[in-house]
Amino acid sequence: MRYRRRVQVVGGSTYIVSLPKEWAKSLNLQHGTELVLEVMPDSTLKVYLSDEARPEALLEEELKFDKSSVELFFIKLIAS
């Protein structure tokens, strides 16, 4: 989905762009939620939750295996 936003200037030196409400709600963004802005080589901006703001379920996957299931481990690792 694409959104158009106008740049706002606050205090003469701070540039602000609002976030789409649907996107913010889908990530459960709250006042003070930390986002990361990454400038890509083509000058686009990538915006995403910081690791500290991500739900724990998105950060790690626990995989249990014994020595006989190493192949299954790699299948799960690639799929995750």
N, C-alpha and C positions, 0 to 999 in steps of 0.2 A: 504494500500500500504506500502511496506517496502523499506527502503533506507539503503544503507551502506555508512558510512562516516569514514574517518580516523581522528584521533585526531591530532591537530597541537599544538605545544607549542610555545608561543610568550614570549620573555623576560625571559625565564627560569622558570616562575612560573604560567603563565596563559595558561589554556587549552582551545582550541577553536574547535568547531565542526560546520560546515556549515549547513544551513537549506536548505531543498529542495526548489528550485525556485518556483515550482507549488504551494506548500503549502503557501509560503510567499506571492505570488501574490494573491492567493485566499483570504487571510486575509488582503490584501492591506497593508502589512508591509512596513514601511518607515524607513529611518535612524533615530534611536532614539526611535522607538516603543518599549514600555516596555513589556517584556514577563515574565511569571512566570515559574520557573523550580521547580517541586515538586518531591522529592525523595520518591518513593513508597516503601512499606514494602518488596517487592520482588527485590529491587535495580534497578528497571526501573525508567526512568525519564519521567515525564509527563510535556509537554510544552504547554502553552496556553497563550492567551492574558491576561494582567492584567485588572482589572476592569476599570482602567482609560483609557485603550486603546480600550476597547470594544465599538462598536457603541451603542448608547443609546437604540436602539430598542431591543438589546439582553439583556439588563439589567433589564428592568421592563416591566410589562404588566399591563395596566390599566383595571380594571374590575369595571363596574358600575352595581349596582343591588339595588332593593328595598327589603323591608322586606319579600315580598311574593316570592322572587326568591332566597332564601338562598340555596336551593338544586342546582339550576343552578350555583350559585357561586362556590360551592364545585366541581362540575363537571368541570368547567373551570379551577379552581385552580389545580386540579389533572392533567388535560390535558396540562397545561402550563409548 
